[in-house]
Amino acid sequence: MKKLAKETEIVHGIHTVHHTSMDLVPPIHMTSTFKFKSADHGAGIFQGTEQGYVYTRISNPTVDLLQEKMAVLEHGQAAIATSSGMSAIASTALSLAKPGDNFVACSTIYGGTFAFFNKHLRDLSIEPRFLAPATCYAAQEIEKRIDSKTRFLYTETPSNPTLDIVDIELWAAIAGKHKIPLILDNTFASPYLQNPLLLGADIVIHSATKYLSGHGDIIGGIIVSSKDMIAHIKEAYVTHYGPIMSPFNAWLFLRGIKTLALRMEKHSDNALKIAQWLQQHPNIKRVYYPGLASHQGHATAARQMKKFGGMMAFEVKGGVEAGKKVMNTVELCTLAVSLGDCETLIQHPASMTHSTYTPEERKHAGITDGLIRLSVGIENADDIIADLNNALA
Ligand SMILES: Cc1ncc(COP(=O)(O)O)c(C=O)c1O
């Protein structure tokens, strides 16, 4: 068959029709264990000489479908679905680094990831070497932090919460030169807008909770990479620590992903319109959106992304107090963390998602106290603008 367009792959992905029951939508294999045909068959599956399923912590047909679909959409060879985005990050990091090792990461990342790196990995004597946003563009600054104990590079683009753009090809070239993997959290873009593996990244992570679900009802994570790397992460961590995804959640993710292209188009178009409107509003100090020509990473984002996504941030004139007033006054926008849902969500990183940073760490990461993050939904953009306009007034 000819190469399929992205929207078609998102709907079909892989052939999911069950050969005997012929369901259009695959069934949910809600079982913890699987029957063996005989003692020899069971022993053969364990030895790898027979094909078949054993136990859902190790693999499950419904979870396999999601993993195969995500490998197709991210142009990888294989994938692992996990219980959350954080368990995808933890499983990957802990399968690559041991006590005494270090890794290099941008400091502007999801607050939970920052806390995991800065507290939990440090407690295990795995040292994060953080880069301030401006230095994430400078190859020599990244390379300066790499030594013989550096096990991986880690970044997000666009970043949470300031929408910084990292040049994936630049980071991939540095990772390749030093023969270490580049891990890229692609949550904000989704596989519809950006495919880091095609730009040289080695491992892609998603908080599937966000755009892959799209409906704010489930938590999950995805890791996509080469067959060898996925086998390593599974064996070194996931199978034994057990942060796996339930078959029911995998089925819901498969359902959510079918509308990913439509949703990402609408999220992106709405966000661009709102960012352009906010930018000219007299009560707004600054807008952070990579779709604006004034954004530092605009040219890079235009090169590596299909559109600019549904996430943005802004600062209101009058600082934290004025920002709180906006968040307490909006009616259509929902005051809540998380992102990528159909509804527009608004929140305050310094006191919520990024309160895991000290004030000094937030300063280093360029996260100001007045910053407000908006996850633009798929409502009519004019209704969201009217709501913000009322709150800003
Ligand atoms: C960019 C990013 N990565 C990872 C995570 C963690 O994902 P989860 O909440 O699914 O564990 C989040 C959560 O907000 C996120 O925004």
The ligand as an ORCA input file, in Angstrom:
! r2SCAN-3c Opt
* xyz 0 1
  C       5.384     17.638     29.516
  C       4.931     16.637     30.534
  N       5.602     15.477     30.657
  C       5.239     14.553     31.572
  C       4.172     14.759     32.425
  C       3.807     13.709     33.443
  O       2.745     12.950     32.965
  P       1.656     12.228     33.895
  O       0.921     13.289     34.632
  O       0.827     11.488     32.880
  O       2.390     11.315     34.800
  C       3.442     15.945     32.314
  C       2.282     16.184     33.213
  O       1.706     17.245     33.247
  C       3.841     16.908     31.352
  O       3.191     18.089     31.233
*
